[in-house]
Amino acid sequence: MKEQTMKSNKIKKYEKEVTKSSTYGRNLNKSSNRGILISAIILFSISLIIIPLEVYADGINVASIGIDETAIITVTNNSDTEIKTFRVWLGEEFNFKSFKTEKGWTGEKNQQGVIIFTSSETLKPNEQVKFGLKADKINPIINWKALDQENKTTDTGVIKLSKLSEVTQNSNVESNENYKNNGISMFAESTFRVIPDKPNTGSTIRITGDQFAASQKFNFYIDSEKVGNFVTDSNGHFITTMQIPNIEKGSRADFRIIGHDQNREKNKSEIRRK
């Protein structure tokens, strides 16, 4: 009898130890599962923080200014990829009449009406290039696509034209003292455009330029005749208007900008009779 009682007590004690062990194991598993769940949440949170930086990384920025059928677009490469080709095409019922490129770039219009701009040198990150486009109607809708050296699409978009700033008729700035004519007046990167590119004799043109010396006065000439002058802003940019002199017959003319140090930038254009 005593032996049976002792055996029974031992069995009960063993069962209690097993029960404790099982409970501890379950608690341990719960703690482990909790730890895994917390780790997963932390990792997921980190992913939520990191992923948007890649998804929303800057790409190709395309800005534009336009007047009537003409648009000047500025392409800035904010991506990490070098751009080899830039394509533009118009919306329905629009056609390109002409285009202009910066030095070092070439353009070709294919049978589908797409203008393909290419360069021997790629457009590297943080660099920019400008193109001039003229359509057959005002306010054209311009689509664009940027491609890398392997002809893979880097970015695409639609250009929303913004009007050129309203500019009053150019006035003589001889009395303007807010400029400093010292140092070099213009650089290899200095460029300007005349809008429209084929103006009529006696008409008013807009002239816009970039990357000239800041806060300096420049003279504008058509061939050998001085037409007016203007002052660049603190970034070396300007937008102004000039009056084309009355010319008896249409001809090609040199539009020239001359700085105080006699440095000059020149564009050729055709002046048409009205």
Beta strands, then each sheet from edge to edge (+ up, - down):
strand 1: 60-67
strand 2: 70-77
strand 3: 83-90
strand 4: 96-101
strand 5: 105-109
strand 6: 115-123
strand 7: 128-135
strand 8: 142-148
strand 9: 153-159
strand 10: 186-195
strand 11: 204-212
strand 12: 217-222
strand 13: 225-231
strand 14: 238-243
strand 15: 251-258
strand 16: 264-271
sheet 1: 1+ 2- 7+ 4-
sheet 2: 5+ 6- 3+ 8- 9+
sheet 3: 10+ 11- 14+
sheet 4: 13+ 12- 15+ 16-
end
